[in-house]
Amino acid sequence: MNPAFAYRKERLHAEDVPLDDIAARYGTPCYVYSRSALEARYDAFSAAFAGQPVRVCYAVKANGNLAVLDVLARRGAGFDIVSGGELARVLAAGGDPRKVVFSGACKLDEEIRYALAQDIACFNVESEPELARLSELAVETGCEARIAIRVNPDVEAGGHRHISTGRREHKFGIALEDAGTLVVRAMTLPGLRLDGVACHIGSQMMGLEPLAAALDQLADFVRTLQSDNVPLRHVDAGGGLGIDHHGQVAPTPAEYARVVLDALGGLGIEIVLEPGRAIAGPAGLLLTRVAYVKQGHGRKFALVDAAMNDLLRPALYEAWHDILPVRAGAAPDAEPIDVVGPVCETGDFLGRDRSLAVRPGDLLAVADGGAYGFVMSSNYNARPRASEVMVAGTQTRLVRRRETVASLWHGETTFGEAEE
Ligand SMILES: *Cc1c(COP(=O)(O)O)cnc(C)c1O
């Protein structure tokens, strides 16, 4: 976990604020983000590429809270979006549309029109039909769409199969052997300006060899285009850098930068990066309270007030998140226990077989909740979504109110009486 979350006198803190104070004030479950951790993670990326023509476009889908986007926008970040909704979030947070790149295999007409109107920096095009549609809509709206072709270098990034994107059988990108044809098409269709090429091979990369292999192919492709006098302005290496978890150590931004610059540094064009998790993941946690401790047959359960609807990653990817007591010490001996939520699914767990000493009323912190946490939360089982709090030094801000139960059926109506 990030050093912004540390024990002081046996109380786990977010920066200078004890987490039990946050729970008392804002309730649980609650996502807690550290502003300085976010800034430090972003700065580590920029610093690793200092002096190079690099643009860091934070992947909004990792955590799109306005407060998070605001912190990064103030640092000069660009943004990688995958929907019109994310573009609206970026703009609401004061982000610069001219630093936005739009990824995603299925951009819808309304989203494309909106992004064209905002004059975003680049559309990362993932198919021939998308290219054609983008051209039509650009002509129709009198805009020029700057584009990059997203290629699929057919490498396995190594993360969970649901978050690996760089194989031929995945829905993302265009096979390298077809990319040349698409480039020609892009240069002949009206309303388009081909600016770059892109790839993104997947998420939670814990080693850099697959990335190195993919970027070598990407670089070869760029060189081919350059020798054919295609005037490229940038090359986009995507996101996907993993974070330390479960005893595994992720590559540092500096190690990552070495691989990226080795492959792409000599191309003489701007390098775009799209990190999400590596910036936001360790900068947040999920705070939850133990409601019951239940002794089953051969298994003990801590039943807590956060569930898979709040943090889906363990249930969806069998992802590991460290779970820490907010108050260390004083507790009885730790023993193996499953930390599970109130949702009526056997898959509803936050952590299995953990060594924890818990009593009802205790607070637990689920680490690395800053990315793909709140954004993947739902109202399953009619559970209002959690509050989100940001901490900076001794200050806390409620950056998203807990949802109310009544808000859950906002927009719903009953069928009513049949009209004659
Ligand atoms: C999800 C995604 C990212 C961010 O991935 P992380 O693993 O969070 O760094 C970047 N680019 C694209 C195209 C994505 O789909």
The ligand as an ORCA input file, in Angstrom:
! r2SCAN-3c Opt
* xyz 0 1
  C      -8.054      0.516    -19.490
  C      -7.196      1.208    -20.460
  C      -6.071      1.916    -20.017
  C      -5.635      1.960    -18.577
  O      -5.216      0.722    -18.118
  P      -4.523      0.614    -16.692
  O      -4.283     -0.839    -16.515
  O      -5.469      1.149    -15.695
  O      -3.259      1.403    -16.745
  C      -5.332      2.593    -20.967
  N      -5.666      2.577    -22.277
  C      -6.742      1.900    -22.731
  C      -7.051      1.912    -24.178
  C      -7.538      1.187    -21.844
  O      -8.594      0.512    -22.300
*
